[in-house]
Amino acid sequence: MNRKDVLKLAAVAALLLIFIGAASWTGRMQSSEEARIVRDAVRRAALTCYAVEGAFPDDLDYLRENYHLSYNEDRFIVSYDAFAFNRIPDIYVLERGAMTR
């Protein structure tokens, strides 16, 4: 192999690494966007309940049963902490199996 072939091979390898990195980044961005959508759906259901009933619900089951909240429970874990009837609950969404730093 001459120097020109080595440079071509290095350039192809660099482009391949850039492509793999970009694909990985795109996948992470899509996952975080989907988690945001789930969080927003839970928040909207809780706010609707508050507007209709005058109190935030105690748990997600109430929102599922009475306000038709649904999300992929196999994929997402939702933490819903209702600490007062008149304060919006803390809502956190994690993707199952996702790496955290």
Helices and strands as residue ranges (DSSP letters): H 3-53, H 60-67, E 76-81, E 90-95
